[in-house]
Amino acid sequence: MKTDTAHLAWDQRWATPERHNEWATPEPDVRAVAERLAQEAPDGARPRVLDLGCGIGRHALLFARLGFHTAATDLAEAGLGELRRIADAEGLSIEAHVAPMTKLPFPDGCFDHVLSFNVIYHGDGQVVRAAIAEIRRVLRPGGTYQGTMLSKRNAGYGLGTAVAPDTYVREEDMAEHDADKVHPHFYCNARDLIGLFEGFELLRLEDQRHEKPGSWHWHMLAERL
């Protein structure tokens, strides 16, 4: 089966404006790293950053407001439309592309930092590996990556139908509550994650619970070797 399909659910979600508010505020972890990168940038420099899987653009907008040269990608066109609307209203320049995470429309080594928050685990292991390879390709050596992965401690691990190793889709009764759960999700432990990110030096790795009970996600910061 095709496993990189979660954008279909998110495109429907972003087409409903009342769903935007819950995804409008940047994550504290992301803001902290973004502000540190802005402070550390040489005077007059505008580091290039990519928000991969940007949704409606809460983090791409944060980067642009901090003065970064910002690009954003997503396959959910409704989300990109909202990002463009807000950027235009604020006079911000953000390079936005409809593109899959497994085939990014950028040259090698062109970014100083890539963010992908709650994105690249939407697929099976093959999709995840392809996305990580693309992240590494577009980062310059010494560039940084910040992202999340679903933990095997997450309450969703093992639920539903296994469609590939460590990859599950939830049954149809989940669709009305969280429509993206009927699309494949990949889970990993720390050992798996370290193996997936070969070619990176891990700077930080922590299993954090998000808002819902049992919603454990790995939060990571890494440097491209």
Backbone bond lengths (Angstrom), bond angles and torsions (degrees), N, CA, C in turn:
res aa  C-N    CA-C-N  psi(-1)  N-CA   C-N-CA  omega(-1)  CA-C   N-CA-C  phi
1 M - - - 1.456 - - 1.519 110.35 -
2 K 1.310 116.48 155.50 1.464 120.92 174.84 1.522 107.90 -74.81
3 T 1.333 117.13 132.00 1.469 119.53 -172.60 1.527 114.18 -110.17
4 D 1.330 118.78 -16.23 1.471 119.86 -177.69 1.527 110.16 -96.36
5 T 1.343 115.45 66.22 1.465 121.33 -171.97 1.518 114.54 -120.20
6 A 1.329 118.66 1.27 1.467 120.37 -173.99 1.519 113.23 -62.49
7 H 1.338 116.89 -23.75 1.469 118.88 179.52 1.526 111.84 -60.26
8 L 1.333 117.88 -23.35 1.466 120.13 179.32 1.527 110.50 -64.37
9 A 1.335 116.50 -41.48 1.465 120.13 177.42 1.518 111.20 -68.19
10 W 1.356 116.31 -40.81 1.462 119.37 -178.60 1.523 111.62 -69.39
11 D 1.318 117.68 -32.13 1.466 119.46 177.41 1.516 109.97 -63.12
12 Q 1.332 117.24 -39.40 1.467 120.70 176.28 1.522 110.69 -65.64
13 R 1.328 116.47 -39.85 1.466 120.31 -179.11 1.522 110.53 -64.91
14 W 1.325 117.33 -46.04 1.472 119.85 -177.87 1.524 112.48 -69.56
15 A 1.325 116.82 -20.10 1.467 119.56 177.11 1.517 112.05 -75.34
16 T 1.340 116.93 -6.08 1.465 121.99 178.89 1.524 108.14 -108.51
17 P 1.327 119.05 100.46 1.469 120.92 -171.81 1.527 114.75 -55.75
18 E 1.333 118.11 -31.18 1.471 118.59 -178.24 1.526 111.93 -68.20
19 R 1.336 118.85 -13.55 1.463 121.11 177.29 1.524 112.30 -85.44
20 H 1.338 117.96 -5.63 1.460 120.71 -173.88 1.517 113.37 -71.54
21 N 1.331 117.65 -35.91 1.461 120.04 -171.36 1.524 113.12 -59.45
22 E 1.329 116.85 -35.78 1.463 119.45 -177.46 1.526 112.45 -70.32
23 W 1.333 117.30 -11.44 1.460 121.72 -179.35 1.524 111.59 -122.87
24 A 1.318 117.85 23.33 1.461 121.05 -175.12 1.524 113.45 -95.32
25 T 1.329 118.01 -18.53 1.470 121.50 -173.28 1.523 110.17 -99.06
26 P 1.337 118.52 128.18 1.468 120.62 177.63 1.525 111.69 -60.76
27 E 1.322 116.09 146.62 1.455 121.84 176.83 1.526 110.26 -69.27
28 P 1.335 118.16 140.67 1.473 120.20 -179.41 1.525 113.04 -56.51
29 D 1.345 118.25 -41.07 1.465 121.23 178.63 1.523 111.03 -59.58
30 V 1.319 115.85 -42.61 1.467 120.46 -177.98 1.519 110.17 -68.70
31 R 1.325 117.14 -44.05 1.462 120.25 178.94 1.527 111.13 -60.18
32 A 1.326 116.91 -41.96 1.467 120.09 -178.17 1.526 111.05 -62.19
33 V 1.330 116.72 -45.04 1.468 119.85 179.85 1.522 110.60 -67.84
34 A 1.317 117.50 -41.80 1.464 120.82 179.63 1.523 111.39 -61.18
35 E 1.322 116.86 -44.42 1.467 119.98 -179.88 1.522 111.41 -66.54
36 R 1.326 117.01 -36.18 1.468 119.50 177.48 1.526 110.74 -66.49
37 L 1.336 117.28 -42.73 1.462 120.40 178.38 1.525 111.14 -62.55
38 A 1.325 116.37 -38.56 1.467 119.82 178.42 1.525 111.02 -64.43
39 Q 1.329 116.79 -40.81 1.466 121.05 179.60 1.522 111.67 -67.51
40 E 1.319 117.30 -34.88 1.461 121.54 -176.30 1.517 113.63 -84.18
41 A 1.319 118.24 -11.42 1.466 120.95 -178.79 1.524 110.06 -66.49
42 P 1.333 117.83 138.69 1.464 119.82 176.63 1.520 111.09 -58.25
43 D 1.328 116.20 151.00 1.458 120.92 179.92 1.530 110.51 -54.01
44 G 1.302 115.59 130.13 1.459 121.19 177.87 1.518 114.36 83.93
45 A 1.334 117.87 -8.02 1.464 120.67 -179.14 1.521 110.72 -83.83
46 R 1.318 115.43 146.73 1.467 121.39 174.53 1.529 107.89 -123.73
47 P 1.325 117.48 89.36 1.466 119.25 -179.47 1.525 111.27 -54.95
48 R 1.326 114.76 147.22 1.461 120.87 178.68 1.529 109.11 -92.57
49 V 1.327 116.80 126.54 1.458 121.43 -179.37 1.527 109.87 -127.88
50 L 1.325 115.12 151.58 1.459 122.34 177.66 1.521 109.09 -124.31
51 D 1.337 116.40 128.88 1.458 122.94 170.49 1.527 106.18 -100.77
52 L 1.332 115.87 101.34 1.469 122.66 -175.74 1.528 108.46 -90.09
53 G 1.335 116.07 119.15 1.462 120.26 -174.50 1.514 110.28 77.46
54 C 1.316 115.69 56.15 1.470 121.99 -165.71 1.516 114.61 -77.50
55 G 1.352 118.99 -14.35 1.461 119.21 -175.99 1.517 110.92 61.36
56 I 1.337 117.15 -129.72 1.463 120.73 178.33 1.528 111.69 -89.00
57 G 1.338 116.73 5.44 1.453 119.48 166.88 1.505 117.34 95.85
58 R 1.328 119.20 19.73 1.463 119.24 -176.23 1.528 112.07 -58.68
59 H 1.329 117.91 -37.15 1.462 119.60 -178.68 1.521 112.21 -87.11
60 A 1.325 117.96 -35.93 1.471 119.95 174.58 1.525 109.94 -59.52
61 L 1.312 116.96 -41.25 1.465 120.78 178.42 1.523 110.81 -64.96
62 L 1.336 117.19 -39.80 1.463 120.81 176.33 1.519 110.59 -58.55
63 F 1.324 117.47 -49.13 1.460 120.92 179.71 1.529 111.22 -59.44
64 A 1.325 116.39 -45.70 1.464 119.67 -178.62 1.522 111.19 -63.63
65 R 1.320 117.26 -39.96 1.469 120.70 179.15 1.528 111.46 -65.40
66 L 1.341 116.83 -27.49 1.463 120.83 177.93 1.522 112.40 -84.28
67 G 1.316 117.30 -1.22 1.455 120.66 174.88 1.510 115.95 97.04
68 F 1.336 118.08 6.76 1.453 120.80 177.79 1.527 111.07 -74.05
69 H 1.323 116.06 150.50 1.463 120.98 166.25 1.530 105.83 -76.19
70 T 1.329 117.46 112.21 1.455 121.75 -164.87 1.514 112.29 -115.75
71 A 1.347 114.83 134.02 1.455 122.44 170.81 1.524 108.12 -122.22
72 A 1.331 116.17 155.13 1.463 121.14 -179.12 1.516 109.17 -145.54
73 T 1.327 115.77 142.78 1.460 120.72 176.47 1.519 110.20 -132.61
74 D 1.317 114.95 152.58 1.464 122.37 172.80 1.518 106.82 -167.71
75 L 1.331 116.91 159.00 1.464 120.94 172.53 1.523 111.87 -97.84
76 A 1.331 117.07 -9.69 1.460 121.11 178.17 1.536 108.19 -88.69
77 E 1.301 116.62 101.63 1.461 120.84 -173.11 1.523 112.47 -66.18
78 A 1.329 117.88 -29.68 1.467 119.65 179.38 1.523 110.63 -63.93
79 G 1.329 117.59 -38.21 1.461 120.44 177.16 1.511 112.17 -65.49
80 L 1.328 116.93 -43.70 1.468 120.42 178.43 1.526 111.07 -62.79
81 G 1.317 117.08 -34.47 1.457 119.78 177.42 1.514 111.58 -62.20
82 E 1.345 117.13 -40.46 1.464 120.94 177.93 1.527 110.39 -68.04
83 L 1.331 117.74 -41.13 1.456 120.74 176.14 1.526 110.84 -57.68
84 R 1.312 117.32 -48.00 1.469 120.59 -179.27 1.527 111.17 -62.39
85 R 1.329 116.47 -38.75 1.468 120.28 -179.74 1.527 110.59 -61.71
86 I 1.337 117.08 -47.20 1.459 120.50 -178.41 1.521 110.69 -68.25
87 A 1.338 116.61 -42.64 1.472 119.89 179.82 1.524 110.88 -60.74
88 D 1.317 116.79 -42.62 1.473 119.93 178.78 1.520 111.01 -63.61
89 A 1.330 116.64 -41.24 1.462 120.46 -178.64 1.521 111.49 -64.64
90 E 1.349 117.37 -31.40 1.466 121.50 -178.63 1.528 112.91 -95.94
91 G 1.319 116.73 -2.02 1.458 119.52 -178.50 1.516 113.56 70.65
92 L 1.340 116.93 30.94 1.457 121.89 -179.39 1.522 110.39 -97.71
93 S 1.314 115.63 142.63 1.458 121.21 178.17 1.522 109.14 -99.42
94 I 1.336 116.72 111.37 1.460 122.82 178.00 1.528 107.98 -131.04
95 E 1.310 115.33 125.70 1.463 122.00 179.08 1.531 107.89 -83.72
96 A 1.323 117.48 105.93 1.463 121.44 -173.08 1.526 110.60 -111.87
97 H 1.343 115.64 133.36 1.458 121.48 -177.12 1.514 110.85 -132.06
98 V 1.340 116.32 139.80 1.459 121.32 164.83 1.523 106.49 -81.60
99 A 1.329 116.67 112.52 1.461 120.04 -175.04 1.517 110.82 -158.86
100 P 1.340 118.06 145.31 1.466 120.77 175.58 1.514 110.80 -75.74
101 M 1.319 116.11 152.93 1.461 120.42 -179.80 1.522 112.08 -70.26
102 T 1.330 116.89 -15.09 1.455 121.32 -179.73 1.530 112.89 -93.12
103 K 1.331 117.50 0.08 1.470 120.99 178.88 1.526 108.22 -153.23
104 L 1.315 116.10 81.13 1.459 121.18 -174.96 1.536 110.49 -80.75
105 P 1.326 117.49 139.45 1.468 121.26 -174.24 1.533 112.96 -87.71
106 F 1.331 116.34 51.34 1.462 120.94 -177.36 1.524 110.01 -137.12
107 P 1.328 117.55 152.60 1.470 119.94 178.07 1.516 112.22 -73.47
108 D 1.308 115.25 166.50 1.457 121.31 179.60 1.529 111.19 -60.62
109 G 1.324 116.04 141.11 1.451 122.20 169.99 1.509 116.52 61.10
110 C 1.322 117.90 30.52 1.469 119.29 -172.79 1.529 113.49 -96.12
111 F 1.338 118.88 -6.70 1.467 120.39 -177.92 1.523 111.65 -115.97
112 D 1.333 113.91 146.90 1.464 121.24 173.82 1.522 111.80 -87.71
113 H 1.326 116.26 -24.61 1.470 120.75 -176.50 1.513 108.43 -153.65
114 V 1.333 116.08 137.94 1.468 122.79 173.87 1.520 108.54 -124.22
115 L 1.316 115.78 133.63 1.459 122.98 173.39 1.516 108.54 -114.62
116 S 1.332 116.58 137.53 1.463 120.73 171.13 1.524 107.45 -144.86
117 F 1.323 116.37 95.25 1.463 121.70 -172.94 1.520 110.29 -98.78
118 N 1.341 116.11 115.76 1.469 123.25 179.15 1.531 112.31 57.87
119 V 1.328 115.41 48.84 1.459 119.69 -174.61 1.522 113.29 -129.03
120 I 1.333 118.66 -58.48 1.463 119.49 -162.02 1.526 113.69 -74.45
121 Y 1.334 118.79 -6.19 1.459 119.90 175.31 1.528 112.24 -84.50
122 H 1.318 118.05 2.79 1.459 121.31 177.69 1.531 109.13 -83.07
123 G 1.314 115.76 84.86 1.455 122.42 -178.06 1.513 108.73 157.61
124 D 1.326 117.10 -169.20 1.460 120.49 174.57 1.524 109.57 -97.94
125 G 1.338 116.49 -175.59 1.449 119.78 -177.05 1.517 113.21 -59.89
126 Q 1.314 117.50 -35.45 1.460 120.58 179.23 1.526 111.02 -64.90
127 V 1.324 116.71 -43.12 1.465 120.94 177.68 1.526 110.26 -63.78
128 V 1.336 116.93 -44.08 1.467 120.80 -179.75 1.530 110.25 -60.19
129 R 1.326 117.33 -46.17 1.466 120.70 179.95 1.525 111.55 -62.30
130 A 1.323 116.82 -39.66 1.468 119.86 178.54 1.523 111.18 -65.72
131 A 1.337 116.96 -39.07 1.465 120.30 178.44 1.526 110.81 -65.35
132 I 1.332 116.77 -42.58 1.467 120.32 179.36 1.518 110.42 -64.34
133 A 1.326 117.41 -39.91 1.463 120.58 177.55 1.526 111.33 -61.06
134 E 1.326 116.48 -39.19 1.462 119.83 177.95 1.525 111.56 -68.33
135 I 1.322 116.92 -39.90 1.469 120.06 176.64 1.519 110.28 -59.11
136 R 1.328 116.30 -46.89 1.462 119.96 -179.90 1.533 110.78 -63.80
137 R 1.327 116.18 -39.03 1.476 120.00 -178.99 1.519 112.13 -61.21
138 V 1.347 117.57 -43.63 1.464 119.71 -174.18 1.527 113.10 -83.96
139 L 1.343 117.13 -11.17 1.465 120.34 176.55 1.524 110.03 -84.72
140 R 1.316 116.73 141.68 1.467 120.33 171.41 1.523 108.84 -73.88
141 P 1.343 118.51 154.33 1.466 119.36 172.77 1.528 110.14 -56.39
142 G 1.316 116.34 131.69 1.457 121.16 -175.82 1.513 113.49 88.93
143 G 1.332 117.40 -9.54 1.460 120.34 175.28 1.516 110.89 -70.33
144 T 1.317 116.85 164.03 1.460 120.97 -173.77 1.523 112.25 -115.97
145 Y 1.314 114.33 151.85 1.461 122.51 176.88 1.520 108.76 -126.40
146 Q 1.322 116.37 132.83 1.453 122.44 173.33 1.522 108.31 -122.25
147 G 1.330 116.43 130.80 1.450 117.81 -178.65 1.514 112.53 -164.80
148 T 1.321 114.99 -179.06 1.457 122.67 178.91 1.517 109.27 -131.28
149 M 1.342 114.14 155.47 1.462 122.48 173.20 1.527 107.65 -137.82
150 L 1.318 116.65 152.83 1.459 119.88 176.01 1.527 110.08 -73.98
151 S 1.321 116.14 130.64 1.453 122.67 179.86 1.530 110.80 -85.97
152 K 1.319 116.21 150.00 1.458 119.69 173.56 1.528 112.06 -69.73
153 R 1.321 117.19 -9.53 1.473 120.41 171.35 1.525 111.51 -79.24
154 N 1.318 117.21 -12.58 1.461 121.35 -179.73 1.532 109.96 -61.27
155 A 1.327 115.42 140.94 1.467 120.47 -176.86 1.520 112.53 -62.73
156 G 1.321 117.94 -18.55 1.456 120.63 -179.94 1.510 114.68 -82.89
157 Y 1.346 117.06 -11.21 1.461 119.82 -177.09 1.530 110.38 -65.88
158 G 1.315 115.35 127.02 1.459 120.99 179.00 1.515 114.67 86.68
159 L 1.327 118.65 -5.39 1.460 121.44 179.54 1.523 110.54 -88.57
160 G 1.308 116.52 146.67 1.448 120.19 177.90 1.523 111.31 86.68
161 T 1.320 115.85 -146.63 1.461 122.82 -175.67 1.520 110.08 -109.62
162 A 1.327 116.49 128.80 1.466 120.71 175.91 1.524 108.29 -77.78
163 V 1.326 116.67 121.68 1.467 121.09 -179.55 1.525 111.81 -108.59
164 A 1.341 116.36 -8.84 1.452 124.17 177.36 1.525 105.45 -168.84
165 P 1.332 119.02 168.03 1.466 118.75 178.81 1.521 112.59 -54.68
166 D 1.348 116.12 127.25 1.466 123.82 178.06 1.528 112.98 59.52
167 T 1.318 117.08 23.47 1.467 122.62 -176.83 1.524 109.24 -127.47
168 Y 1.336 116.16 126.44 1.467 120.85 -172.91 1.521 111.31 -133.45
169 V 1.320 113.86 148.14 1.460 120.97 167.60 1.525 106.79 -117.03
170 R 1.328 115.92 142.68 1.466 120.77 -179.30 1.519 109.77 -87.63
171 E 1.317 115.20 156.85 1.454 120.37 -176.05 1.527 110.81 -69.77
172 E 1.313 116.01 166.75 1.458 122.23 -172.38 1.523 113.26 -59.60
173 D 1.352 118.46 -26.82 1.463 118.71 -177.59 1.528 111.86 -69.92
174 M 1.363 117.73 -8.76 1.456 120.41 175.79 1.517 112.01 -83.59
175 A 1.315 117.04 -18.95 1.456 120.30 -169.03 1.515 112.80 -58.79
176 E 1.342 117.68 -40.18 1.456 119.46 -176.11 1.528 111.85 -73.17
177 H 1.345 117.57 -17.62 1.459 120.87 -178.41 1.532 111.61 -96.45
178 D 1.324 116.86 -42.16 1.461 120.88 -178.34 1.516 107.08 -151.12
179 A 1.328 116.05 88.23 1.457 121.19 -166.17 1.516 113.73 -61.73
180 D 1.326 118.25 -25.16 1.463 116.90 -176.99 1.523 111.77 -74.67
181 K 1.349 118.69 -13.42 1.464 121.13 -179.49 1.523 112.43 -72.05
182 V 1.336 118.92 -12.99 1.457 119.85 174.22 1.521 110.53 -83.53
183 H 1.328 117.11 -0.22 1.462 122.99 173.71 1.526 108.58 -104.50
184 P 1.329 118.90 153.93 1.468 121.05 -173.88 1.525 113.80 -61.39
185 H 1.333 114.86 139.63 1.464 124.20 174.97 1.528 108.66 -129.33
186 F 1.318 116.34 136.08 1.458 123.69 -177.89 1.530 109.64 -105.61
187 Y 1.342 116.95 137.01 1.464 123.06 -177.75 1.536 109.37 -121.39
188 C 1.329 116.11 150.04 1.462 119.33 179.85 1.525 110.81 -148.47
189 N 1.350 115.29 158.95 1.454 120.39 169.65 1.532 108.38 -100.12
190 A 1.329 117.11 -178.19 1.465 120.18 -175.36 1.518 111.58 -63.11
191 R 1.332 116.88 -40.88 1.469 119.94 -179.97 1.526 110.88 -62.70
192 D 1.344 115.99 -43.99 1.463 119.73 177.31 1.523 111.12 -59.34
193 L 1.326 115.60 -45.68 1.465 121.00 -176.26 1.523 111.11 -61.58
194 I 1.319 116.82 -44.87 1.462 120.27 179.88 1.532 110.09 -60.69
195 G 1.346 116.65 -40.07 1.460 119.54 177.93 1.514 112.54 -66.19
196 L 1.326 117.30 -38.92 1.462 121.02 178.95 1.524 111.97 -62.80
197 F 1.341 116.32 -34.75 1.461 120.61 -175.87 1.531 111.79 -98.26
198 E 1.316 116.12 38.36 1.465 120.10 170.63 1.535 108.19 -60.45
199 G 1.320 116.59 137.13 1.459 119.98 -174.98 1.515 112.83 95.91
200 F 1.344 115.87 1.84 1.463 122.86 174.82 1.521 108.96 -125.36
201 E 1.319 115.92 149.80 1.460 122.22 169.97 1.525 107.53 -101.60
202 L 1.345 116.33 118.29 1.459 119.54 179.34 1.517 110.38 -71.27
203 L 1.312 116.40 127.04 1.461 122.38 176.79 1.523 111.38 -99.55
204 R 1.350 115.64 -30.46 1.460 119.91 179.93 1.517 108.78 -156.56
205 L 1.321 116.72 138.48 1.459 121.55 177.71 1.525 108.29 -148.16
206 E 1.331 116.35 122.54 1.462 121.41 -177.94 1.517 109.95 -145.88
207 D 1.331 116.56 135.26 1.455 122.51 175.53 1.528 107.90 -87.84
208 Q 1.331 116.65 111.42 1.460 121.31 -175.35 1.529 110.56 -116.01
209 R 1.328 115.62 144.84 1.460 120.42 173.31 1.519 109.30 -89.62
210 H 1.327 116.09 128.95 1.459 120.96 175.70 1.532 109.40 -82.17
211 E 1.297 117.83 -163.08 1.459 120.71 -170.11 1.523 113.46 -62.04
212 K 1.327 118.45 -42.56 1.453 121.04 -174.87 1.532 110.83 -80.74
213 P 1.317 118.90 146.99 1.468 121.09 175.60 1.530 110.93 -56.71
214 G 1.313 116.28 134.56 1.455 120.81 178.32 1.514 115.72 78.90
215 S 1.332 117.61 6.20 1.476 121.07 -174.40 1.529 111.16 -89.67
216 W 1.331 116.63 61.62 1.457 121.35 -175.72 1.521 111.11 -78.82
217 H 1.344 115.11 131.52 1.464 123.30 177.54 1.531 108.90 -133.28
218 W 1.323 115.76 140.76 1.456 119.08 168.72 1.516 109.99 -74.80
219 H 1.327 116.87 132.32 1.460 123.55 172.67 1.529 106.93 -110.39
220 M 1.307 116.30 127.73 1.461 118.91 -174.80 1.524 111.93 -136.76
221 L 1.313 114.25 152.20 1.452 123.35 170.55 1.515 105.95 -133.65
222 A 1.326 117.51 130.15 1.451 121.29 -174.58 1.528 110.21 -142.33
223 E 1.311 114.68 158.45 1.464 122.22 178.04 1.522 108.88 -113.03
224 R 1.306 116.02 134.71 1.470 121.28 179.51 1.525 109.58 -76.15
225 L 1.341 116.67 123.29 1.461 121.24 -179.93 1.534 110.56 -79.39
